[in-house]
Amino acid sequence: MSTLAVAPRRTGFVGHTRFITGRWLRAQYRQPALIAFTLIQPAIWLLLFGQLFQGVVNIPGYSDSSYIAFLTPGIVMMTALMTSGWSGTTFIADMERGVMDRMLASPVSRGGLMAGQLISNATTTLIQTLLVFAIGMAAGARYDGGVAGYAVTIAASMLVGTAFGSLSNAVALLTRQQEALIGISQFVSLPLTFMSSIMIDPAVAPHWVNVAARFNPVDWAAIAARQALSATPDWSSVGRHSLQLLAFTLVVAWLSTRAFRTYQRSV
């Protein structure tokens, strides 16, 4: 009998999650081209946007004298958002090969299936976050928030990755089409990126962008990160935006797990 069929019977949710996480990590690390792309892409974004928009600090009312310091936490969140949007493609590949049906026919928990895949994606998000910080600091970004500031930023980026990875997985399970997933991912990620403070200070953005950003989970993450990294953090703002982001992540993760049941009933 295969490992896939035997291993889940011997363990509970934690064991299922560990089993699925190991499966996805092994699959990722067997694709060196994919690893290179996911690590190089955020570096390109940071350097490209850092140079393209560096003159924005000359706009009257701009609150930060170092644009690269302002941009770096935003690129961390943008990277988590963009990378997680492709999460569902792995589920579609499993559906096409029949692996998903065998998984769902086994005793493995639906939560473990989702959590294992999201944890493997969170590992990639963590590495990307550290890389963006390293490049940002090499380019001159400096932060006075200390360890707590970096910890908040890493946690926020992983929540963004988990939330939108869950959303991508749910779309994959419901549409079962690579083209539909890519289209929906782009439709969601691009507006969320530009209707936020990722690349521009809200003080100089149009009013409607500021209004939209209040309901944007990516902006919540960017605000929490920048506040935590500042010399005088507003911890009430950090806490409020972090809790909003956590609540959004839990709701989307629950909905994505429910999508497994919808998929299973329809096959």
C-alpha positions, 0 to 999 in steps of 0.5 A, a space after each residue: 500500500 502507498 505511503 499516501 494511503 497509509 501515513 494519514 491513518 496513523 496521525 491526527 491533524 498535526 501529523 496530516 499537516 506535517 505530511 502534506 507540508 513535507 510533500 509540497 516542500 519536496 516538490 518545490 525544492 525539486 524545481 530549481 528554476 521556480 526557486 530562482 524565480 521566486 527569489 529574484 522576482 522580489 529583488 527586481 520589484 524592489 530595485 525597479 520601483 525604488 528607482 522608478 519612483 524615488 523622486 516621489 519624496 520631492 512631492 510636498 507633504 511626503 512624510 518620509 525622506 527615504 523612499 527605499 525605506 518606505 518602499 521595502 515593507 510595501 514590496 514585502 507585502 506585494 511579494 507575499 500577495 503576488 506569490 500566493 496568488 499562484 498557490 492554487 495552480 498546484 491544486 489544479 495540477 493535482 486535479 489533472 493528475 488524479 492526485 486530489 481525488 486520491 487525497 480526498 478518498 484517504 482519511 487525511 483531514 481537509 484542514 491538513 490538506 490546506 494547512 500543509 500546502 499553505 505552510 510550505 508557501 509560508 516558507 517561501 514567503 519568509 525567505 522572500 521577506 528576508 531577501 527583500 529586507 537584505 536588498 533594501 538595507 543594502 540600498 540604504 533603508 534603515 529602521 529603528 523598530 528593532 527586532 519587534 518591528 521585523 517580527 511584525 513585518 514577517 508575521 504580517 507578510 505570512 498572514 497576507 500569503 496565507 490569506 491570499 493563498 487560501 483564496 487562490 486554493 478556493 478558486 482553484 477548487 471551484 473553477 478547476 481551470 488554470 486560465 480562470 485562476 490566473 485571470 481571477 488572481 490578476 483581477 484581485 492582486 493588481 487593484 489591491 496593490 495599487 489601491 494601497 500604500 505599498 508604493 506611495 504615501 497615503 498623504 499624497 494619494 487621491 482621496 478615493 484611494 485612501 478610502 479604498 485602502 481602509 478595506 484592503 487587507 494588503 494595506 493593513 499589513 503594510 501599515 502594521 509593518 511600517 508602524 512597527 519598524 518606525 522609531 516611535 511605533 503606534 502600537 495601537 495601530 499595529 495591533 488594530 491592523 494586525 487583528 483585522 488581517 488575522 480575522 480576514 485570514 481566518 475567514 478566508 482559510 475557513 472558506 477555502 477548507 469548505 471549498 474542498 467539500 464543494 469540490 468533493 460533492 461535485 466529482 
